[in-house]
Amino acid sequence: MLIETGLIFEYKQENQKIILTIRHLLSFPLLLVFNTITAQVQTERYVSMSPLSNAYYEYLPQGYSSSGSQKFPLMIFVHGLGETGDGSPSQLTRVLRHGPPKLIDQGVFPASFVVSGQTFSFIVLSPQFISWPDDIDIDDIINYAIQNYNVDTSRIYLTGLSMGGGVVWQYAGDDINYGKRIAAIVPIAGASYPAYFRCANIAAANIAVWATHNNGDPTVPSYYTIDYVNTIDAVPLPPNPLAIKTIFQSNSHDAWTQTYDVNFRPNGKNVFEWMLQYKNAGNILAVTGLDFNARKKDDHSVILNWVTYSEKNNRGFVIERSKNGIAFDSIGYVTSVSVDSKGATYLFKDESALGGKLFYRLRQISVDNTYQLSAVKFVELNGHNYVNVYPNPVRDLLNINTSYTFSNSPLNIYDVNGHLVMKKFLNGSGTSTISVKKLPAGLYSANISDGINNINFRFLKN
């Protein structure tokens, strides 16, 4: 009776189905009971792994020991916008609605997978985010996992749906240093615009990609996934293996139920087995938290600035510039100024910019002469007009940065049905900030007309 009470007390919040199974099987040998619960136990952890998350679900392999020497693959699942919450006991359960945590909760997630003759078991961490997370939040969670679990750093995998799929795309593509931490990604109906620089970074990091979407998705357009995969595979140095996509014939947003089904094997492997085919170098980065930016100073000069979160054995940074985003030349070098492995702030002025479209990146050089490449930043000089819209997707404030000079020029925003839902007037050049907080979530198209030029763009509201 003492055993029954202890088991029910320990597992009653993790999985009600397990409690019922224990009660039903108490007349069977205790070994059977322990095999049942150790294979499919998911534990709530009310711990903040990043400032934007207060709790998460933890799933550990059968026989896992924190003091053991065996390392395990890590899978991080990023939920959709509808599952956001404050991490309290009443809201954390939203994370169980979809994906791997749902499979674990239902007792159908395999305890192990056999791939290429090897047997693997995942550590699965499923954080609940308060709102849409940024790259640094995902990086914080990876760092926390490595510090607190026996993680095989060569086998770290990211997957997510809708908002989470977009977060996966962006973490893998915004910064090549982030991307090189990941062996494979599975973004599903990812709410992220397929910008070329992200595709190029994903290819350069050589991340294995399997992306899925429904062709008639009414929430996030399927061309996001199609363009991501096609562009990744079309860059001058594509990844090995090439990115792949599965487009389901459906008019719903839910592409994840089929994607995560362990019996869905279009390539001979389900998504979990597919992930485990791939590993990376598992390197510990010499520089973490690199945030690199470029901005125009005038028609012949560009200001580059960047900050780091931590540095270890970092020699310095080579500044590289390109006219086409493919072939880069070195234009300068900045020595590391980090003290005691802490982060630092840097500034470089390119006063020999020739105008037109310019692409910039950093090549971080370690003391052993290994290197990491930063994300690529774009600047346009000498009267070449441009319009940049960010962030995209957007939650509250949409920034429109342009070289055009507007004079009471109308900005019209339309919903997916072509209905005018917002009208503003723009004046001057530079950056205008528009509040879209009151717009419902969805895809919008926008038009700006100054009487001569007609400028069109689209954005996703979360």
Summary of the structure (lengths in Angstrom):
residues: 462
radius of gyration: 24.0
end to end distance: 50.7
largest distance: 82.6
contacts: 1516
relative contact order: 0.08
helix: 24%
strand: 38%
